[in-house]
C-alpha cells in the first residue's frame, strides 16, 4: 500500500501550481473533489474526506487557481476565462496520472465535472453532481431561478470586507455560508473555523473573487456546445430540498436528462457541501456509487 504524505503539496499543472491534499491509500479508487466558485479546498471538510477514505477511497481535494495555496494572480484582474478552471482539473488528473477518477463536483465544480466527462470521458470513472445545474442540452427558461433573497444578493451584493482584517473576513465568509445554507442549522463554530483556515492558508484571500469575473468572461468558444444528454458515465445527483441558488428542480432535471442518472434528495440541505448531519446518508451513497458499499 502507498499512503500519501500528510498535508497539502504543490503539483505543477501547465504554467501554474495547484495545492492538493490526499486522504486514504493511493491504491484505492480515486475520488477527486471539485469545490465551487471562489472556494478553496478547505470547504470540503477534512473529516468528510477522512470518512470517505475510510470506506476504501483515495480522496483528493485541491485549491482552484486564485484560492488557497494554488497559483494566485492579482485580485480583480484574472488573466483567464472560466474554461481555464476546467483545464486545470484535467491537467491535475494527467499530472498525477490517476485517471480515470470519480469526480465529485459542487456547484461550479459540478459544472466543471460535467464538462470534463463530456470532453474527456476517458478520464472519468463516475460523476457525483452536488447542488449544481445542467451545463447544456436543457432549456434553462424552464428551470426556476434563485430564491428572491438570493437573487437580491447577486443583484446587490454586500460590500467586500477589509481583506487585511482576519476577524472581519471570517464574519463576512460566515455570512456568505449562512446565505447559501438551507434548513439544516449551520454549525457556527465549525463554519467560522473553516473560514479562518481559508484566510490563514490563502496567498490572497480576495483573489478568489476572480472566479466570478472569469465565469462572466466565459471561455474561448472553440468547443462544441455541451449537451448533458450525451454523458456516458454513471452519474449520481445529490441535491438539497432547500437550495436557494439552484432550487431542487435543477437536480431533478439533471437526473431525468442524464442517461441512467440517479437522484439523491437531501432533506433540508441548501447550496453547500453536505453538512455533517447529512453524512450518514450521503457518504454511503457516494461509496456505493463509486464502487463500494
Steps between C-alpha positions, in 0.01 A plus 500: 500500500608858433381748758520870405728725697298709747411856410451692175759506221555704185447330162623668178216515245598677181626846588343504849512298821199353674501419871372145562428297812449124505321264738501120501703250301620580150421145393127561564264652240556877480225746589588854388304779672430820305402804704263775393584846370725716717552205737821337613519132585451575872123502454520126428510415870810294585288270717273435202806418289625258768161335524489439124859372510408261783257339255790396277550808286802711413360850550652816354396859562677796343503878482380646172736762360458833687399318819697359791862421421454447126643749252336834568491807281400860573155536651248648261686429176521131414691420183277204416143405413268257672616205291850528649366345819382199299842467339667525840307199623578297188865598537501390863360157415764458231785637713421256780430216253193395696231469233237390466376667819167533676419870468293659777409859419313763699326788322762638256703187572204299377502699178871433459441129563228485234723675247790264561275194476368624165832610350736247659287200606805273514612693811173446689385185678181656638335834577345622823332836449413692816290818513565574136318550171516377139785646293314458171238308309214630716271799450595718796182705461311201638708495820422711806729788590656565839287568804414873530748570781779329305411683179512830690839406644642451152334815369623710792790312660618600846814714502837329511659479844831649605709213365785583737283439809474126575206532737300713260566260210399199711168665586447597135564139393265373770227730367555359149470142625188585697337653190559182299400254772162329523284392791771289664642725775840641408775395739628846589817387676599262221419752226702777659788258557506405132481865398801566723692214337420645159631840607817358654581274203421738217769687312242774443152417626345784296623346171242220525243744363691488170293190426184708459677726250635198310158333491340819370774526237428146381725266305671521166191377317689246289338191648177341383205595724458264791198270522450294814280260305828369355657410834618140503627466857301377798356804677367563850318829560492626858273796562351667805133585538587854611766611251449878466716537188402194295159384625453125505346494153854546364607174661184324386560605140861383515383159619226487235717602206840338570477141377474256791545768769370456854373777728569515874282765666641638825231644721576850627837538324577828328762603246793358690741214553290236675514598868578246775134414580466367143811282491324182611290531185742651250822308574354147459332611177830639371689185595242281328508721192878492476516123524469406866249441773 
